[in-house]
Structures are given as C-alpha cells and as structure tokens.
Amino acid sequence: MGEHMEEQIRLLDEKSFDFWHQEMVRSIDSGNSNDAMFAQLQMIRFFRGDKSDIFSSIKIPAFYRSVIDFISANSKKYDFYSISSIKENSSFDIIDLLNISFCHLSIGDYIRAFYYLGKIQSMNQHDNLPPEYFFAIGICHVYFQRYKESIDFLTISHENSFSDIIKYNSIFFKAFSLMKINRIDESIFEFSKLLDLNHPQISVDDVSLQIASLLYKKGEKTKAFSIYSSLENKNLAIVSIERAYNKITDGLFISAFDDLKNVLNDEHSKFDRSILMGFCFYCQNDYINAYRCFRPLSNYDEIDWKLWFMLGLIFIKSDRQLDAINAFGNSFSINPASEKVGLNLAAAYELSWKFQDAATFYDRVSIASPYKEYAKTRYIYLKNKIVHEFEANLKPEIFELDIDELFIPPTERLSRAYLEGPLFLPEELKFVSEKPKMNETHQRISNFKENCPKTE
C-alpha cells in the first residue's frame, strides 16, 4: 500500500466520507488499485447509515461502480480478494457485506456477489437476515443455473420485501426458474402475477408473450394463439419468431414458414428468421435451401459455434466431407468443449479416409461422457482398420442439434439479457447517485420498448 495512504490510516477515525471519496478518485486517476479499493471500503463504513433498516443503510454512491470497473479491467494485476492488509471482512457485519454484494449484483458480477453472500451465511445469524439477502442469493442461484435452489429463496424475498422492484424481480426469476425445470403450470401462475405490476424495463406485453409460449408448451394452443394475435400489432416480427419457434418444436415446419414470412424489417428478427428457416429446410432434407439460409450468416462478426455446426451437417449430409471438416473445425475452435462437435469432426475425417485424425478426436471424448462407449468403439475400429487395412466400412453416426439447442427464442433471450446485464435494482436502495450509463441493450431489454413504463 502506498506511503501516502499508510499515513492517512493512522488518522482513520478523524477522516470523513468526503475525504475517502477524494482519496479514491485520486487513487483511480493515478492507477493505484489497492489504494482506490481501500478508500472505497472506508466510504462504505462511513456511509452505511442506520443499520436498523436495509433501505436506509444501503447508500453507496456511484463511485463504487468506478472502482469495480477499474479492478475488473486490471484483474490480471490486482486480485480483488487478496487485499490482506485491509482485513475488511473481519470488521464487516451483515449489512456491510450485503451492501457490497448488491453493488456487485448491480453490475452483473454474480460470482463476487455470491462470495460476499457466502460470508454472510458463515456468520450463522439466519434469524436476522433481511429479505434482500434471500433475493440476492436466489438470483445468484438462477445465474448459476441452480434453478431448484433459487425458488425457495426468491419466495422468501417476494413475501417479505417492502420494495416493489424486489418483489417484481423475485416473482420474475422464480417464474423463470420454474419454467427451466419444466414446472409449467406454476411458472404460468407466477408470470401471471406480473401482469398487474409495472417495471421500468419489462412491459406487460413481454410477460404476455412469455405466458403464450408456456401455454403452447403446455398444449393449450388456442389460448396461446389468442395472446399471440393480440400482440401482433405491437411487434409482429417478435411474435412471429416466437410462434414459429413453438411450431418448429412440434415439427410443424410448413406452418412455421407462414409465420416467418411476416418478418420483413427488423434486422435482428431477420437473423432469427434465417436460422429458423434453415433449420426447417434441414429437417426436411432440403440441404440446398438450408445452406442458402445459413451461409450468409457466417459473414457476421460474432458467429456462434452452432451456425458452423449446422453448415457442417449440411456438408456432411451432402457428401462434401472436406467442407464439413472446415465447418466443424470452425465450430470446434469456438467451442472445443462440445462433444457433438468433436464427434462430428471425427466422423468427417473418417468419411474422408483420414483415419488417424478421426481416431484422435474419438480418443478426446471424456471418460464421463455419455458418448464415451461409442467413441471408444469407433477408436478401436479405426485403429484396427489402420493396422490391418481391412476394407469393411461401418459408417459413423452423425450427431445433430434439436431446435432448443440451436435457437434461443425471444422470451428466454429477454430473461437472459435481464439476468446477465446490470441488474435493475430498487431506486430506494440508492446504490448510485445518478442514473447508470447503460448501453442500449440494458436500457431497454423489452421486446415491446414503447410499452414499458417511463423511467423518468
């Protein structure tokens, strides 16, 4: 820690909040991360307010964001958790730790938020925990895809919090978790609660679209289509994409085409349209038109591994094995952890008579994989084929993606964007002294932007 800061520590009790704010700004400007973090921690101590009320106690100003952003940008040089000279956790109580946790949640840093929430849990003061603790731990579980674990925590926060936004978020993510574990009726029930509530980022039309999609999944298609029809005049492209996705899950490819023809203007929706149309053509063995849909999308700057995977499938089904190797190779370079990509790349090599390359990829399959026995069988077969040069050809299996693996529908995309972006928290929590400068994606994640309540 710098000499200047060490001198100030000796007079710690005499310093004000404004002093530590100035010290933090000075440290950030000079690039001294440790001193900036120390000053920020002192700001929390000076500005935590009355501990009897969670809302009056959490008054951390916007400068905390600057510190976190600074630390994150220099994460290779500075370790957020190893400022051992400060020993911050030894003197922090539940409210202090909850303050820090919520600040991390406010910028979408769930890992560090969970770290500090764990510190709270280790204090064994469960009878005194505010409902906001249960909300924070609940949405962390959602982020980590531990949906069953999230539900009880979010129920507690919904039932006990005095904040309308905390209540809304608790219901929203509880409904989302129930949907992810296929408890559809309960999910519809929770989402329906939101129809009478206002939220600055999510409109009631977004909620209605989600309910329609769940009703379709449940088999109540007449009710689902009735809701879809009522939303068409608000965002025809999004409704058409969601409805087409539902139909494709049922194998209704021709009917899905009728919906996709409605997508004419919105560029993002046109991208979705190409993916869904390409999938429909592929499922009908129309590989030429499937290629026409997928291939132009490869010119985008950020291409998901799944697009290259689909092109690889088209090539391998069309006996264009070298092109398949290139496509699956691109997919593998983006997502080497996907076992389906590795197995299909092995198959493309095998069908090109490049047996040693194929054997190498079969041998990569993890011992814990459900595909291990298959891969082991292919590996032994190819090794014998290489050594003994026998002519028998046992064609490899080709692994495909279903629509849920390939495509994220608008309703789930909204939920993920809301969770993964800076979390919208109650104004009364006062984490920031001014509106955070979010990008357009996080300012308006709604599919029905004009129907969101005004935030001003």
N, C-alpha and C positions, 0 to 999 in steps of 0.2 A: 504494500500500500504506500502511496506517495507521502513524502515528508510533510507536505502541506496539510494533508488530511489527518495524519497522526497528531499533529499539533492541535487540530480542532477537536479531536476525540477527547482530549483532556478537559475540554470545556464543554462537553456534550450537553450537560443539563442546562447550560445557560443559552444555548442556541435555539432559535425559533424555526418554525416551519419555513418561513421565507428564506432564512439563511441556508437551510439544506436544499431548498429548491435552487437557489443561486449556485450552490456548490455542485449540484447535479448538472445543471446546464453548462457550467464551466468545464466540468469533467468530460461531458459528452463532446463539447466543442474541441477539447484538447485530445480526444481519443483515448482517455483513461477510463476503461470499462470498469475496473474494480472500484475506483473512487466514485464513479457515477452510480453504481449499484449500491454502495454503502450509503451515499446521500439519499438515494431513493428509499432505502429501508428506514432511515431516520424520518423521512417525510411521513411514512406510514404510521410510525409511532406517535408523531406529533399531531397527526390529523385524523386519528381514528374516531374521535368523538365519544359519545355516550354509549357504553357497551351494553346498556340495557335494551337497546333497540337496534336490530340489524340494519335497518334502513338509515338511521342517523349515524351509524358507525362507519358505514362504507362510503367514504367521501374522498376517494383517491382521485386526484386530478389527472388530466390528460397526459401529463409528463411521464406517467408510468408506461404508457404505450411507447414513448420515445426510447425509454431505457430498454424495454423488452426488444424492440426492433433493433436497437444498437447491439445488444448482446447477441441476438439471433444472427445478425449479419456478421458477427465476429466469433461465431460459435467454435471455430477451429482453434482460436487463440485463447478464448476465455470460456471457462466451464461455469455455467450458471449455478451449479450446486456445490462448487468447491471453494467458495469464499470463506474458508475456515476461520480466518481471523475475526470475522464478524460474529459468528456463532448465533445467527439470527434466530434459529428455531428454538434455542434453549430459553429464550425470553419471550417468545411469541405465545399468545393464548389463542383460543379458538377463533375469536373474531379477527385477529390479525391474520391468521392462516387462511380464513375464509375470504378476507379481503384480497389477499394475493391470488388465491385460487380463482376468484371471479374475474380478476383482471386478466389472467391468462385465458379464461373462457371468452372474454370479450374480444380477444384477437384470434380465437380459434386454436389456441395452444392447449389441447386436451391432455397431452402427456404430462406437461408440467403442472397443470391444474390438478390432475389426479395424484401427482406426487405430494402436493401440499394437502389435499384432502385426506390422503393416507396418514399424514402427520396428525390431523385432527382425530382420525379414527384411533390412532395409537394412544390418545390421551384417556380413552375409556371414560368419557363423560357423556355417554349417549343420551342421558335424560335431559341434558341441557342443549342439545343440538337444535339450531333453528331450522325451519323448513327449507331455507335456501341451501343448506348443506345437502339435503336429500335431493333437491333439484340438480345441484351441481354433480353429485356422484351419479345420479340417474342418467344424465345426458352423456357423461363420460362413458358409461357402460354402452349407451347407444352407439357412440363413436367407435368404440372398440368391438362393436357387433356382438355384444353380450346382451341380447335383447331380453331374455327371460329375467336376467338380474336387474335390468333397468326398470321393469314395470312397477315393482313394489316401491322403489324409491320415488318414482315420479308420482305415484298415487299419494304418497305422504305429502309431497310438496304441493300438489294440487289441492289437497284437502285442508292444508294448514297455512298456506301463504296468504298474506294480505295484498300481494301485488297482482294486478290483473294480467300483466305480461308474464310473470312467473306461472300463474295459473294456466294461461293460454299455452305457453311453451311446454308445460308439463303434460297437458292433455294431448298436444300435437305429437310429441315424441313418444308418449305412451301408445297412442293410436298407431304410430309408425312401427313401433316395436311389435305390437300385436299383429300387424299386417305381415311383418317379416317372419314371424313364427306361425303364420297361417291360421291365426285365430280371427277369422274374417268377421264374424258377427260382432265380436267385441270391438274390433277395430272400427267398424262402421258406426257402432254406438258412440265411441269416443270422438270420432271425427264429426259426428252429427252435433255434438255439444258446441262445436266451434262456429256453427252457422249463425248463432246469435251473439257472437263476440267479435269485436273489431281488433285488427292487428295492423300495424303500420307497413308490414312487408308482405303479408299473405292475405289475399282477398277471399271473400266467401265463395267466389267462383272457383278459386283453386281448390278449396275444400270440397265443393260440389263435384268437381271433376274427379277428385280422389274417391269420393263416395261412389260415383258412377262406375269407376273402374273396378272397385271392390264388389259392387253389386253384380257386374258382369262376371267376375271371377267366381262369385257365389252361385251363379246360374240364373239370377233374376235379370235377364237380358232386357225385358220390356221396360222395367224401371230404369235400367242403365241407359237405354237409348232415349228415353224420355228426358233424362237430365242432359244427355249429350245434345239433344235437339234444342233445349232451352239455352245452351251456351254457345251455339253456333254463331249467333250474331255478334258475340263478344270477342271470339278468337277462333275463327273457322279452321285455321291451319292446325293449331294445337289440338283442338277437339278431334279433327280428322286423323291426326297422327295417333292419338291415344286410342281412338275407336278402331283404327286399322290394326294397331298392335294387339288389342283384345281379340280381334277376329283371327289374326295370324296364329295366336296361341291355340285357337280351335281348329286350325287348318283350313280356314275359310279364305283362301288366297284370292279368289276372283272377287268376292265381296270386299275384301280389303283394298283391292285396286280401285274400286269405286270411291272409297274414302280418300285414297292418296291422290286421286285426280283433282281434289279440291285444294291441294297445296300448291299455290302458284307464286306467291310473292315473298313470304318470309324466308330469308336465306338459311337460317338455322333449320327451319322446318323442311326446306327443300333438301338439305343434307340428310335429315332423318328419312325423308321420303325415298331417297336413293337407296339407303340402307335397307329399308323395309321392302321396297320393290325388288332389289337384288336378291334378298332372302326368299321372297315369293317365287321368283324365277328359278332360283337354285333348287328349291323344294319340288318344283315341277320339272326338274331335269332340263330346263332351258338355259344351258350354260352360256350361250352366246349373249342373250339379253341380260343374264346375271352379270356377266363381265362388263357389259355396257353401263350397267348401274354402278358397279363397284370401282371400276378402273379410274374414272375421273376423280374420285375422292382421294386417291393416293397422291394427288398433287397438292393437297393441303399441307400446311407447315407441320401441324401436330397430328400424326396419324396413329391411331390405336392399333395394337397388335392384331386385334380381331379382324380388321379390314384386310390385312395381308394374309391372315389365316383363311378368310373366305376366298380370296383370289387364289391361294394355294389349292384349296379344294376344287375350285373350278378348273384349274390347270391339270390337277392330277386325275380328275374325272374325264378330262378331255385328252388324256394321254400326252400331255405336254410336260413331261417329267422334269426337264431342265428348268422350265419356267416355274414349276411347282417348287423345286429346290430353292430357287431365288426368292420366291414369295414366302415360303415357310422359313427360310433363312432370315428374311427381314423381320418376320413375326418373332422368331426366336431371339433376335438381337434386342428387340424391345422388351420381351417378356420371357427370359430364359427359364423362369420357374414353371411355366405352363407345360404340364406333361403331355397334353394333347398336341401341342406344337412340336415338341421333341419327337413324339412317336410318328407324327405325320411326316416330319422331315426325314426320319429314318426310313419310312415307307417310300418316300420319293427317291431317296438314294437307292433303296433296294430295287425298285422298279426300273431304275436307270442302270442296274447291274454294278453299282458301286457298293459292293457288299461290305467291305471293311468300314467305310464311312457309316453305313447303315448300322452295323454291329456296334460301333462306337456310341451312337445315340441310344440304341436299345440298352446298352450297358449303363447309361447315365441315370436310368429310372431309379428312384429312391426305393429302398427296401420296404418302406412303409406304404408305398403307393398301391392302390387297388389294381394298378396295371402291371405290377411287378412280375407276376407269374407269366402274363402274356409276353412281356418284354424279354424275360429270361428264356422263354421257349423260342422266340424269334432269334435271340442272340445265339443260342446253341445251334439252331437250324442253319444260320448263316455261317457260323464257324465251321460246321461240318461241310457245308457247301463249298467253302473256300478251300478246305484241306482236301476233300475227296473229289471235288469237281463233278458232283452228280448233277444230272440235268432236270430232276423233278423241281417244279416251281409251285410253291404254296404261297399264293398271293397274300400280302399283308393286309391287315384291317386298316380302314381309313376312319379316323375319328372326327366327328362333326360337332358343331355348336348348335344348341337349340336357341330359340329366339330370346329367351331370358338371359342366356349367356352372352349373346351378341349385342343386345339393344337395351338401353335404359329408357323407359317411357317418360314422358314429360312429368307425370305426377311424382314418380320416385326421384327424378332429376331435381325437382324443386326441393324435396325433403333433404336430399344430399347436399345441395347447394346451401341450404339454410343451416345445416349442421356443420359443414366444413368451412363456411365462411366466418367472418367475425360475428359472433353470436349477438343478436339483438336482445339487450337486457333492459330491465325497467329503468325509466328515466329517474325515478326516485332513488335509485341506488347511487347515482351521481359518480360513476366511475370516471367520467370525463367532464371537463369544464366547458367544453364546446362540442359541437357535433363532430364525430369522427369522419375523416375524409376517406370514405369507402369508394371503391371503384363501382362502375355501373352495375356489375353483376350483383354486388352485395347491397347496393342501394335499392334495387328493385329486382328481387328474385321471382316475383309473381309472374305467372303466365298471362295474367289479366291486369296489366300495370295500371290502366286507367281506373280500375275499380278498387284499388287499395285506398284505405282511409288516408287523408292528408297527414303528413308528419309535421307540418309547420305548426 
